[in-house]
Amino acid sequence: MRPNYKKIYQDMLKQDQPEKLQDPKIQTLLKNLKTTEDVLNFNELVFKQSKESLRNNQKLKTYDKKTMLKLLQYQKKHGFSTSYMSTKYKISRTTLAKWKKTFEEEIQ
């Protein structure tokens, strides 16, 4: 069962930053929280995090299959190296290599 991210973020914003709930851009983004990528982008946009917080949260990130495939297809389409993707999206090279091996047939 997938968490209701829209409700979670509405509650968080209502409690901590109610003025942001009035912003039409944020309302639109809230309605479109469908993939892990959407949730991560929304979180990054709305909540500014410290470097230490980002470092600690990175260890707990999980990605759904759709997002993994999207990242791997993006990498293949643009010919980016694993090191570049690792740095850009803050995902370990080992994780990216594991995804490539797991979804080898689906990337083609």
N, C-alpha and C positions, 0 to 999 in steps of 0.2 A: 504494500500500500504506500502510495506516494504522499508526502506531507503537503498540506495546503499552504504553499509559500505565500500566496497572496494574503491570506488571513494572518499568517505569522508576521509578515512585514507591515501590514496595516496596524496590527496591535503594537508592534515595536515603535513605529513612527508616531502613532497616537500618543503613546506614553512619553517618548523622548523628544520628538520633533514634530509636533502637530502642524506647524506651518508648512512643512514639506508635503503634507497630504493635500494641500490646496493647489499645488503645482500640477497643471494639466499633463506635463511631460511625465511626471512621476506616476500619475494616475494611469496613463497609457502603458507605461512600462510594467506596472503592477498587474494589469490585465493580461499581459503577454508573458508571464512567467511560466513557460512550458518545459524548457530544457534546463539542464544543469548550467549550461553556458549562460542562459538568460539570467538565472539566479545569481551566478558569480558576477556578471556584468552589472546587474542592478545593485548588488551589495557594494561593489567597488565604487559605483557612481554616487550612491546615497550616503554611505558611511566611510569617512576618512579613517584609515587605520595607521597605527604606528608601525615602524619597521619591525619591531619585536613581535607585535601582534601578527603581522603578515607572516613572519618566519614560523611562528608557532602554529598558525592556522594552516599553513601549507602541508604540514604533516597529516592533517585530518581531512584533506580534500578527497572527494570521491567523484568519479565521472560516470555518467551513464553511457551505454553502448553508442547511442546516437552521437554524443559529443566526441567520444573517442574516434569514431569513424570520420567525423567531420574534420577533426584536427589532422588525422592521418592523410585524408584526401587533400586537404589544404596543403600539407607539406609536400605531397607527391606532385600536385598540380604546379606548384611554384618552384619545385626543385630545392627546397630548403634542407639544410643538413639537420641531423638530429640534435647537434649542439645548439644550433640557432633556435630550433623549436623549444628546446629545453630551457634556454635562457629567456626567450620571449614569453612563454606561458608558465614558467616556473614549475616545470614537470621534470623529474629526473630522466636522464638519458636511458637508464635501465628500464624505467616504466614505459617510455616510448618504444623501446625495442621489444618489450614484452607484448605491448599492444599490436605492434606490427606482426609479430609471430602469430598471435591469437587471431587477428583479423586479416591475415594474408590474402585469403581468397576474396573477401568482401571488398578489399581496397582496389582490386583489379577491376 
